[in-house]
Amino acid sequence: MDRHTFPADLLETQTAWYVTYEQLAAATVDDGAAAYRRRLLRLSRLIAAHPFWQTRAGTPAARVALKEVARARAAGATR
């Protein structure tokens, strides 16, 4: 069982970050790569400033776990 429970909005934002990153990796300048970079910056700010990180549960290990869960979700969304 997963020992970390993340707020839905935080998990959705981190998942969107990975999906956007993959879109940027596949984009060309003509595909609007700058827009993907701007979106990544905005999502990064939302993730870093999320109130969850101010709670006792917001540990460095939780940050790693969030990334692992979101990366797996993003991989499933892009297939």
N, C-alpha and C positions, 0 to 999 in steps of 0.2 A: 504494500500500500504506500502511496506517495505521502511523505510526511509533511509536505508543503501544500498549503491551500492558498491559491492566489486569487485576488479579486478578478472577476471576469473582465473588467475593462483593462486591467493591467496585462492579463494574458492575451487578450485580443490585440492590444497595441503592440506587444512584443512579437506576436505572430505576424501582424501586418508589417513590422519592421523587416522580418526575414523574407516575406513575400516581395516587398519592395526592393530589398537588396538583390534578390534573384532577378527581378525585372531590370534593375540597373545594370547588372552584370551582362545581361543579354542585349541591352540597348546600345544604339549608336547615337551620335550627336543629333542626327536627324530624327531619331525616335523620341527626343525629349529627355535625354539623360539628365539634364539640369533639373528638370522637374522631379525626377526620382531622387536626386541628391537633396533637394529642398525638402521633400517628403521624409527622407531618412532623418534629416536634422530635426524636423518638427516631431517625429515619432520619438527620437532619442531624448528630446527635452521632456516629452510627456512621461516617458518611462523613468527617467532620472528623478523627476520631481514628484512622482506619485507618492501619495501619503503612506502607502504600505511600507515604504522604506524607513519611515520614522517610527514604526512599531517594533516590538520585540522580535517579531517574526522576520523583519527585514534584514537578515544577516547576509554576509557575503555568500554563504552556501545557498541561501535562498535565491540570490541573483543568478548563480550558476544553474540551479534547478529550473528557474523560470526560463532561462535560455534553452535548456535541453528540451523542456516540454514544448515551448513555442516552436523550436526548430523542427521537432517531429510533426507538430500540427501543420506547419507551413509546408513541409515536404508532402504531406497528404493532400494539401489544398492545391498544390501545383501539379499534381500528377493527373 
